[in-house]
């Protein structure tokens, strides 16, 4: 009888089990290594971007107001700042470094009222260097906006490209709140009795921050950057404007070459009219896409104004964008969250509205009729609130081909100006593509 060595019988099982175990351990190690590598790469990228953050201060405690005595017609130069439009526009030359890697660009505006109690439209903008005619020439009366085809644009000069002229490009659209800062003290005579119970105090200022990285091509050389506020008071506002930039230090993250093409801007900066044209017709803008352009985007900023019941400011209206007659985007620009900006609006008008309220009293649940305050700044508006900035709508034109095209902007339910009912839409748009 032959004895069998049980170790030899079981050897293949243990042998193959050991191989499987080694394989499993190796896979686990590889996964952990991969996860660790991804985490380290992400940390390195974030560190590479953050460690080079720098800030270019454009304006610091700069006054924007309407004061013809201090800022007469023409150019008024004061400590490297140029004032035009009687002080309602401030401009300054800005020169950023030359970047060789992808760079994040951010605009930050801080604003306080210097005594103006109203809400006003505002625009931070850049003047394209390619434009031989700009608003400073208009202020000096040395140039005029190019004539426009009245069948297309009526008498609205300076809103689209023309010979030697490009419209300004908006860095940020914003709306001043009612009196932030100037009327924010707890014992302020105007605002002390207007503060609702649900805020613990008035804000001291308002700050907006917006990514503007796509506009980096416009900053390649020294350029004029400006801020406009539609104020008509001598008190006006005080603003700060910073442009911050973070250039990637990754050697492989070389700069993507882009182009910015201004299309239209109906903000009436200087020597221009309130644009109620959308009440009468669609507005068409021609443009050309060159061969080789990639990842074309249309950026569109829109706000409705009027300041009276049932006007363009207080009535939802669809905006329709078409390319070559084909609709590419439509939406109704309407803000319903304006009450959330209440703490920025100490001087807003307040009314009382009667309603039945349910509450918990001494005897339990009950109801009664009360007069409840509602502020003007609480009311919903056409894509803005007093104290908000307005982000551009981004429309990706993935299938657009090289050649000539036409952008059509339609706001079919908008209203015409009627006496002091100044209905109008402030619209600006530009294209961005990779070359």
C-alpha positions in Angstrom: 0.0 0.0 0.0 1.5 3.3 -1.2 1.3 6.3 1.1 0.1 9.5 -0.5 1.7 12.8 0.5 -1.3 15.1 1.1 0.8 18.2 0.8 1.5 17.3 -2.9 -2.3 16.8 -3.5 -3.1 20.3 -2.0 -0.2 22.0 -3.5 -1.9 23.2 -6.8 -4.8 24.7 -4.8 -2.5 26.7 -2.5 -0.3 27.6 -5.4 -3.0 29.0 -7.5 -4.7 30.7 -4.5 -1.5 32.4 -3.7 -1.2 33.7 -7.3 -4.8 35.1 -7.1 -4.1 36.7 -3.8 -0.9 38.4 -5.2 -2.9 39.6 -8.3 -5.6 41.1 -6.1 -3.1 42.8 -3.9 -1.3 44.2 -6.9 -4.6 45.6 -8.3 -5.4 47.2 -5.0 -2.0 48.8 -4.9 -2.3 50.0 -8.4 -5.8 51.6 -7.7 -4.5 53.3 -4.6 -1.4 54.5 -6.5 -3.7 55.9 -9.2 -6.0 57.6 -6.8 -3.0 59.1 -5.0 -1.5 60.3 -8.3 -4.8 61.9 -9.2 -5.0 63.6 -5.9 -1.4 64.8 -6.1 -1.9 66.1 -9.6 -5.0 68.0 -8.6 -3.3 69.5 -5.6 -0.3 70.5 -7.8 -2.6 72.2 -10.4 -4.5 74.1 -7.8 -1.2 75.2 -6.1 0.3 76.1 -9.5 -2.7 78.4 -10.2 -3.1 79.9 -6.7 0.5 80.7 -6.0 0.7 83.2 -8.8 -2.5 85.2 -8.0 -1.9 88.9 -8.5 -4.2 92.0 -8.4 -4.2 95.0 -10.6 -6.0 97.9 -8.8 -7.7 99.9 -11.5 -9.9 102.2 -9.3 -9.6 102.8 -5.6 -12.2 105.0 -3.8 -13.0 106.6 -7.2 -16.0 108.9 -7.4 -18.6 108.5 -10.2 -21.1 111.3 -10.2 -22.8 114.0 -12.3 -21.0 117.3 -11.7 -20.5 119.6 -14.7 -18.7 122.2 -12.6 -16.0 119.7 -11.6 -16.1 117.7 -14.8 -17.1 120.0 -17.7 -17.7 118.7 -21.2 -14.6 117.1 -22.8 -11.8 115.1 -21.1 -11.0 115.8 -17.5 -7.7 114.2 -16.4 -7.2 113.7 -12.6 -4.4 111.6 -11.2 -4.2 109.2 -14.2 -8.0 108.9 -14.3 -10.0 110.4 -17.2 -13.5 111.6 -16.5 -16.0 112.2 -19.3 -19.8 112.6 -19.4 -19.6 115.2 -16.6 -18.1 112.6 -14.2 -20.5 109.7 -15.0 -17.7 107.8 -16.7 -14.2 107.1 -15.3 -11.5 105.6 -17.5 -8.0 104.4 -16.9 -5.2 102.8 -18.8 -4.5 99.2 -17.7 -1.5 97.1 -18.8 -1.4 93.4 -17.6 1.7 91.2 -18.0 2.1 89.1 -21.1 0.9 85.6 -20.4 2.2 82.4 -22.0 0.0 80.0 -20.1 -3.7 79.8 -19.5 -4.8 82.4 -17.1 -7.8 83.0 -15.0 -9.0 86.6 -15.0 -11.5 88.0 -12.5 -13.1 91.4 -12.1 -14.1 92.6 -8.6 -16.2 95.8 -8.0 -17.0 97.3 -4.6 -19.5 100.1 -4.5 -21.0 102.5 -1.9 -23.4 105.3 -2.4 -21.9 108.8 -1.7 -25.4 110.2 -1.3 -27.3 109.1 -4.4 -30.4 107.3 -2.9 -31.5 105.7 -6.2 -30.9 102.4 -8.0 -29.0 103.1 -11.3 -27.7 101.0 -14.1 -23.9 100.6 -14.3 -21.4 99.1 -16.7 -17.7 98.2 -16.4 -16.2 98.0 -19.9 -13.1 97.8 -22.0 -12.5 99.8 -25.2 -11.1 97.6 -27.9 -7.7 98.8 -29.1 -8.8 98.1 -32.7 -11.4 100.9 -32.5 -9.9 104.1 -33.9 -12.9 106.0 -32.7 -14.0 105.7 -29.1 -16.1 107.5 -26.5 -13.2 109.8 -25.5 -13.2 111.2 -29.1 -17.0 111.7 -28.8 -16.5 113.5 -25.5 -13.9 115.8 -27.1 -16.1 116.3 -30.2 -13.2 115.4 -32.4 -15.0 112.4 -33.9 -18.5 111.2 -34.3 -20.0 107.7 -34.2 -20.2 106.2 -37.7 -23.5 106.7 -39.5 -25.8 103.7 -39.3 -28.3 102.2 -41.7 -31.5 103.8 -40.3 -33.6 100.9 -41.7 -31.6 98.6 -39.3 -30.8 100.7 -36.3 -32.9 103.8 -36.6 -30.9 106.7 -35.0 -29.0 104.5 -32.5 -25.4 105.3 -33.4 -22.4 103.7 -31.7 -24.1 100.4 -30.9 -22.6 98.2 -33.6 -19.4 98.1 -35.6 -18.8 100.7 -38.3 -15.8 102.2 -40.2 -12.9 102.6 -37.7 -15.3 101.8 -34.8 -16.0 98.9 -32.5 -18.6 99.0 -29.7 -17.2 98.8 -26.2 -17.2 95.3 -24.6 -18.8 94.9 -21.2 -16.7 93.4 -18.5 -19.6 93.5 -16.0 -23.1 94.9 -16.0 -24.4 95.9 -12.5 -27.2 97.7 -10.8 -26.5 100.0 -7.9 -28.7 99.4 -4.8 -30.7 102.1 -3.1 -28.2 104.1 -1.0 -26.0 101.3 0.3 -23.3 102.6 2.7 -24.4 106.3 2.8 -27.7 105.5 4.4 -26.6 102.3 6.2 -26.1 103.6 9.8 -28.6 102.2 12.3 -29.6 105.7 13.4 -29.9 107.1 9.8 -32.8 109.5 9.6 -34.0 108.1 6.3 -33.5 104.4 6.7 -33.8 103.7 10.4 -37.5 103.1 10.3 -37.5 101.2 6.9 -35.4 98.3 8.1 -37.4 95.0 8.1 -37.4 92.7 11.0 -35.7 89.9 9.1 -32.3 91.6 8.6 -29.9 92.4 11.5 -28.5 95.5 9.9 -27.9 97.4 6.6 -24.9 96.3 4.5 -22.0 98.8 4.4 -21.2 98.2 0.7 -22.0 95.8 -2.2 -19.3 93.7 -3.8 -19.5 91.8 -7.2 -17.0 89.4 -8.5 -17.1 87.8 -12.0 -14.9 85.5 -14.1 -13.8 87.3 -17.3 -11.1 84.9 -18.5 -12.6 84.9 -22.0 -11.9 88.6 -22.4 -8.1 88.1 -21.8 -7.3 88.7 -25.5 -8.6 92.3 -25.1 -6.0 92.9 -22.4 -3.0 91.8 -24.5 -1.7 95.4 -24.7 -2.3 98.6 -22.8 -6.1 99.3 -22.9 -8.6 101.7 -21.5 -10.9 100.2 -18.8 -13.9 102.2 -17.6 -16.9 102.3 -15.3 -20.1 104.1 -16.1 -23.1 104.7 -13.8 -26.3 106.4 -14.9 -26.4 108.8 -12.0 -27.7 112.4 -12.2 -26.6 113.5 -8.7 -23.6 115.4 -7.6 -23.2 113.0 -4.7 -23.0 109.8 -6.9 -21.1 106.7 -5.9 -17.6 105.6 -4.8 -16.2 102.5 -6.5 -13.2 100.2 -6.3 -12.3 98.0 -9.3 -9.7 95.2 -9.2 -8.6 92.9 -12.0 -6.9 89.8 -10.6 -5.1 87.2 -12.6 -3.8 83.7 -11.9 -1.4 82.2 -14.5 -0.9 78.5 -14.6 2.7 77.4 -13.9 2.3 74.0 -15.5 4.6 73.8 -18.5 2.0 71.8 -20.5 -0.8 74.3 -19.8 0.2 76.7 -22.7 -2.2 79.5 -23.5 -5.1 78.8 -25.8 -5.2 81.6 -28.4 -8.6 83.2 -28.5 -10.3 86.1 -30.2 -13.1 88.4 -29.0 -15.4 90.0 -31.5 -17.7 92.8 -30.3 -21.1 92.7 -31.9 -23.5 95.1 -30.2 -23.8 97.3 -27.1 -26.9 99.5 -26.5 -25.8 101.0 -23.2 -26.0 104.8 -23.8 -22.6 105.8 -22.4 -22.2 109.2 -24.0 -24.0 111.0 -26.9 -26.4 108.1 -27.4 -30.2 107.5 -27.0 -32.4 105.2 -24.9 -32.7 102.1 -27.0 -36.4 101.3 -27.3 -35.9 99.9 -30.9 -36.8 96.4 -29.9 -40.4 97.5 -29.5 -40.6 98.2 -33.2 -38.3 95.7 -34.8 -35.8 92.9 -34.5 -32.2 94.0 -34.5 -29.8 92.3 -36.9 -26.0 92.3 -36.6 -23.7 90.8 -39.3 -20.4 89.1 -38.4 -17.8 86.8 -40.0 -16.3 83.6 -38.7 -12.8 83.0 -40.1 -11.5 79.7 -41.3 -10.0 77.6 -38.5 -12.2 79.1 -35.7 -13.1 76.5 -33.1 -15.4 76.4 -30.0 -17.4 79.5 -31.0 -19.4 81.0 -28.1 -21.9 83.9 -28.1 -22.1 85.9 -24.9 -25.2 87.9 -24.3 -26.1 90.4 -21.5 -29.6 91.9 -21.3 -31.6 93.9 -18.8 -35.0 95.6 -19.2 -35.7 99.1 -17.8 -38.6 101.6 -17.5 -39.2 102.2 -13.8 -43.0 102.3 -14.1 -45.8 99.7 -13.7 -46.2 97.3 -16.7 -43.1 98.7 -18.4 -40.1 96.8 -19.6 -38.6 96.7 -16.1 -41.5 95.1 -14.4 -42.9 92.8 -17.0 -41.4 89.4 -18.1 -40.5 89.4 -21.8 -38.9 86.7 -23.9 -35.5 87.4 -25.6 -35.0 85.4 -28.7 -31.6 85.0 -30.4 -31.3 83.6 -34.0 -28.4 82.9 -36.3 -29.2 83.2 -40.0 -32.9 83.1 -39.2 -32.7 79.9 -37.1 -33.4 80.3 -33.4 -30.4 79.2 -31.3 -31.5 80.4 -27.8 -34.5 81.9 -26.1 -35.3 82.7 -22.5 -37.2 85.1 -20.3 -34.8 87.2 -18.3 -36.6 87.7 -15.0 -35.4 87.9 -11.4 -37.8 86.8 -8.7 -35.2 86.8 -5.8 -34.9 90.6 -5.4 -36.2 90.5 -1.8 -32.9 88.7 -0.9 -31.0 91.9 -1.7 -33.0 93.9 0.9 -30.1 94.6 3.2 -28.2 96.4 0.4 -31.1 98.9 -0.1 -31.6 101.2 2.9 -33.1 104.1 1.0 -35.6 102.2 -1.1 -39.2 103.3 -1.0 -41.5 101.3 1.2 -45.3 100.7 0.9 -47.8 98.9 3.0 -49.8 96.0 1.7 -52.8 94.6 3.6 -53.1 90.8 3.8 -54.3 88.1 6.1 -51.5 86.4 8.0 -51.4 83.1 10.0 -49.4 83.3 13.2 -49.0 81.6 16.6 -50.4 83.7 19.4 -51.0 83.3 23.1 -54.1 81.2 22.5 -52.4 79.1 19.8 -52.8 79.3 16.0 -54.7 82.3 14.7 -55.1 84.6 11.8 -55.6 88.3 11.4 -55.3 91.1 8.9 -52.1 93.2 9.0 -50.4 95.9 7.0 -47.1 94.5 5.8 -44.2 96.6 4.3 -43.0 95.9 0.8 -40.0 97.7 -0.7 -39.4 98.8 -4.2 -36.2 96.8 -4.1 -38.2 93.6 -3.4 -40.0 93.7 -6.7 -39.1 91.2 -9.5 -37.4 92.8 -12.5 -36.2 92.1 -16.0 -33.0 90.2 -15.3 -31.7 92.4 -12.4 -32.3 93.5 -8.8 -31.1 96.6 -7.1 -27.7 95.5 -5.9 -27.1 92.7 -8.4 -24.6 92.1 -11.2 -25.7 90.4 -14.4 -23.9 87.4 -15.7 -23.8 86.9 -19.5 -25.8 84.1 -21.1 -23.4 81.7 -22.9 -24.6 80.2 -26.1 -22.3 77.6 -27.7 -22.4 77.7 -31.5 -21.0 74.3 -32.1 -22.1 73.8 -35.7 -21.4 77.3 -37.0 -19.3 77.4 -40.2 -16.7 79.8 -41.5 -18.2 82.7 -43.4 -20.7 85.5 -43.1 -23.6 85.3 -40.6 -26.3 87.4 -39.1 -27.3 87.5 -35.4 -31.0 88.6 -34.9 -32.1 89.8 -31.4 -35.9 89.8 -30.8 -37.7 91.1 -27.8 -41.2 91.2 -29.3 -43.2 92.2 -26.2 -41.1 95.2 -25.3 -42.7 98.7 -25.3 -41.8 102.0 -26.8 -40.8 105.1 -24.8 -44.0 107.1 -23.9 -43.2 110.5 -22.5 -41.4 110.0 -19.2 -42.0 106.2 -19.4 -38.5 105.4 -20.6 -38.9 101.8 -21.7 -35.7 100.3 -23.1 -33.5 97.2 -23.1 -29.8 97.4 -22.5 -28.3 94.6 -24.6 -24.7 93.7 -25.3 -23.2 90.7 -27.1 -19.8 89.5 -28.3 -18.3 86.3 -29.8 -15.4 84.3 -28.4 -13.6 81.6 -30.4 -10.3 79.7 -30.4 -8.0 80.4 -33.2 
